[in-house]
Amino acid sequence: MSPRGGDSSERAVRAPAESEAWHGNQLRFHKQSSSCISFVRLSIRFISLCLNLFSIRQAASFVEKQVVKKR
Protein backbone atom coordinates (compact mmCIF):
# COMPACT_ATOMS: atom_id res chain seq x y z
CA MET A 1 0.00 0.00 0.00
CA SER A 2 1.31 3.46 -0.79
CA PRO A 3 2.10 6.03 1.92
CA ARG A 4 -0.56 8.28 0.48
CA GLY A 5 -3.22 5.65 1.12
CA GLY A 6 -2.24 5.57 4.76
CA ASP A 7 -2.32 9.35 4.98
CA SER A 8 -5.77 9.62 3.47
CA SER A 9 -7.18 6.99 5.83
CA GLU A 10 -5.67 8.88 8.79
CA ARG A 11 -7.24 12.08 7.51
CA ALA A 12 -10.58 10.33 7.17
CA VAL A 13 -10.34 9.16 10.77
CA ARG A 14 -9.12 12.52 12.10
CA ALA A 15 -11.41 14.72 9.99
CA PRO A 16 -14.60 14.33 12.09
CA ALA A 17 -12.74 15.00 15.34
CA GLU A 18 -11.01 18.04 13.86
CA SER A 19 -14.29 19.19 12.37
CA GLU A 20 -16.04 18.84 15.73
CA ALA A 21 -13.21 20.68 17.45
CA TRP A 22 -13.40 23.44 14.83
CA HIS A 23 -17.16 23.68 15.27
CA GLY A 24 -16.75 23.82 19.06
CA ASN A 25 -14.20 26.61 18.68
CA GLN A 26 -16.57 28.51 16.40
CA LEU A 27 -19.38 28.18 18.96
CA ARG A 28 -17.14 29.38 21.80
CA PHE A 29 -15.93 32.31 19.71
CA HIS A 30 -19.50 33.23 18.77
CA LYS A 31 -20.58 33.05 22.42
CA GLN A 32 -17.63 35.22 23.52
CA SER A 33 -18.18 37.76 20.76
CA SER A 34 -21.91 37.87 21.54
CA SER A 35 -21.11 38.55 25.19
CA CYS A 36 -18.65 41.25 24.19
CA ILE A 37 -21.18 42.87 21.84
CA SER A 38 -23.81 42.81 24.60
CA PHE A 39 -21.37 44.46 27.00
CA VAL A 40 -20.50 47.17 24.46
CA ARG A 41 -24.19 47.86 23.78
CA LEU A 42 -24.90 48.08 27.51
CA SER A 43 -21.94 50.44 27.97
CA ILE A 44 -23.13 52.67 25.12
CA ARG A 45 -26.63 52.82 26.61
CA PHE A 46 -25.20 53.71 30.02
CA ILE A 47 -23.02 56.48 28.57
CA SER A 48 -25.95 57.78 26.54
CA LEU A 49 -28.13 57.85 29.66
CA CYS A 50 -25.43 59.73 31.59
CA LEU A 51 -25.06 62.28 28.81
CA ASN A 52 -28.83 62.74 28.62
CA LEU A 53 -29.06 63.29 32.37
CA PHE A 54 -26.19 65.75 32.20
CA SER A 55 -27.81 67.70 29.37
CA ILE A 56 -31.14 67.77 31.23
CA ARG A 57 -29.38 69.15 34.32
CA GLN A 58 -27.59 71.73 32.20
CA ALA A 59 -30.88 72.78 30.60
CA ALA A 60 -32.61 72.99 33.98
CA SER A 61 -29.74 75.07 35.34
CA PHE A 62 -29.92 77.39 32.32
CA VAL A 63 -33.68 77.84 32.71
CA GLU A 64 -33.26 78.49 36.42
CA LYS A 65 -30.67 81.20 35.71
CA GLN A 66 -32.97 82.80 33.15
CA VAL A 67 -35.85 82.89 35.66
CA VAL A 68 -33.61 84.46 38.30
CA LYS A 69 -32.44 87.14 35.81
CA LYS A 70 -36.04 88.11 34.96
CA ARG A 71 -36.87 88.82 38.62
GROMACS elastic network, one bead per residue, 0.5 to 0.9 nm:
[ bonds ]
;  ai    aj funct       b0    kb
    1     4     6  0.83111   500
    1     5     6  0.65942   500
    1     6     6  0.76662   500
    2     5     6  0.53737   500
    2     6     6  0.69215   500
    3     6     6  0.52030   500
    3     7     6  0.63191   500
    3     8     6  0.87861   500
    4     8     6  0.61548   500
    4     9     6  0.86126   500
    5     8     6  0.52771   500
    5     9     6  0.63046   500
    5    10     6  0.86756   500
    6     9     6  0.52520   500
    6    10     6  0.62344   500
    6    11     6  0.86499   500
    7    10     6  0.50954   500
    7    11     6  0.61652   500
    7    12     6  0.86021   500
    8    12     6  0.61133   500
    8    13     6  0.86340   500
    9    13     6  0.62550   500
    9    14     6  0.85824   500
   10    13     6  0.50882   500
   10    14     6  0.60168   500
   10    15     6  0.82834   500
   11    15     6  0.55311   500
   11    16     6  0.89623   500
   12    15     6  0.52849   500
   12    16     6  0.75114   500
   13    16     6  0.68306   500
   13    17     6  0.77973   500
   14    17     6  0.54566   500
   14    18     6  0.60942   500
   14    19     6  0.84391   500
   15    18     6  0.51133   500
   15    19     6  0.58210   500
   15    20     6  0.84424   500
   16    20     6  0.59643   500
   16    21     6  0.84215   500
   17    20     6  0.50756   500
   17    21     6  0.60763   500
   17    22     6  0.84815   500
   18    22     6  0.59830   500
   18    23     6  0.84601   500
   19    23     6  0.60673   500
   19    24     6  0.85041   500
   20    24     6  0.60361   500
   20    25     6  0.85108   500
   21    25     6  0.61303   500
   21    26     6  0.85840   500
   22    25     6  0.50467   500
   22    26     6  0.61830   500
   22    27     6  0.86784   500
   23    27     6  0.62320   500
   23    28     6  0.86683   500
   24    27     6  0.50907   500
   24    28     6  0.62072   500
   24    29     6  0.85484   500
   25    28     6  0.51033   500
   25    29     6  0.60444   500
   25    30     6  0.84840   500
   26    29     6  0.50771   500
   26    30     6  0.60376   500
   26    31     6  0.85433   500
   27    30     6  0.50518   500
   27    31     6  0.60988   500
   27    32     6  0.85654   500
   28    31     6  0.50757   500
   28    32     6  0.61055   500
   28    33     6  0.85085   500
   29    32     6  0.50853   500
   29    33     6  0.59947   500
   29    34     6  0.83797   500
   30    33     6  0.51197   500
   30    34     6  0.59234   500
   30    35     6  0.84924   500
   31    34     6  0.50778   500
   31    35     6  0.61766   500
   31    36     6  0.86048   500
   32    35     6  0.51055   500
   32    36     6  0.61600   500
   32    37     6  0.86067   500
   33    37     6  0.60263   500
   33    38     6  0.84840   500
   34    37     6  0.50608   500
   34    38     6  0.61109   500
   34    39     6  0.85691   500
   35    38     6  0.50816   500
   35    39     6  0.61824   500
   35    40     6  0.86692   500
   36    39     6  0.50537   500
   36    40     6  0.62012   500
   36    41     6  0.86308   500
   37    40     6  0.50794   500
   37    41     6  0.61390   500
   37    42     6  0.85469   500
   38    41     6  0.51260   500
   38    42     6  0.61145   500
   38    43     6  0.85463   500
   39    42     6  0.50834   500
   39    43     6  0.60880   500
   39    44     6  0.86046   500
   40    43     6  0.50079   500
   40    44     6  0.61317   500
   40    45     6  0.86119   500
   41    44     6  0.51043   500
   41    45     6  0.62090   500
   41    46     6  0.86114   500
   42    45     6  0.51215   500
   42    46     6  0.61687   500
   42    47     6  0.86704   500
   43    46     6  0.50513   500
   43    47     6  0.61617   500
   43    48     6  0.84813   500
   44    47     6  0.51415   500
   44    48     6  0.60073   500
   44    49     6  0.85122   500
   45    48     6  0.50090   500
   45    49     6  0.60700   500
   45    50     6  0.86026   500
   46    49     6  0.50834   500
   46    50     6  0.62282   500
   46    51     6  0.86547   500
   47    50     6  0.50538   500
   47    51     6  0.61528   500
   47    52     6  0.85455   500
   48    51     6  0.51131   500
   48    52     6  0.61022   500
   48    53     6  0.86029   500
   49    52     6  0.50517   500
   49    53     6  0.61489   500
   49    54     6  0.85250   500
   50    53     6  0.51421   500
   50    54     6  0.60992   500
   50    55     6  0.86108   500
   51    55     6  0.61094   500
   51    56     6  0.85518   500
   52    55     6  0.51220   500
   52    56     6  0.61277   500
   52    57     6  0.85957   500
   53    56     6  0.50718   500
   53    57     6  0.61833   500
   53    58     6  0.85720   500
   54    57     6  0.51226   500
   54    58     6  0.61464   500
   54    59     6  0.86027   500
   55    59     6  0.60578   500
   55    60     6  0.85029   500
   56    59     6  0.50552   500
   56    60     6  0.60796   500
   56    61     6  0.84907   500
   57    60     6  0.50308   500
   57    61     6  0.60201   500
   57    62     6  0.84913   500
   58    61     6  0.50599   500
   58    62     6  0.61116   500
   58    63     6  0.86338   500
   59    62     6  0.50098   500
   59    63     6  0.61550   500
   59    64     6  0.84969   500
   60    63     6  0.51181   500
   60    64     6  0.60456   500
   60    65     6  0.86059   500
   61    64     6  0.50288   500
   61    65     6  0.62108   500
   61    66     6  0.86644   500
   62    65     6  0.51593   500
   62    66     6  0.62779   500
   62    67     6  0.87511   500
   63    66     6  0.50380   500
   63    67     6  0.62361   500
   63    68     6  0.86682   500
   64    67     6  0.51589   500
   64    68     6  0.62717   500
   64    69     6  0.87145   500
   65    68     6  0.50957   500
   65    69     6  0.61999   500
   65    70     6  0.87828   500
   66    69     6  0.51143   500
   66    70     6  0.63902   500
   67    70     6  0.52735   500
   67    71     6  0.67048   500
   68    71     6  0.54524   500
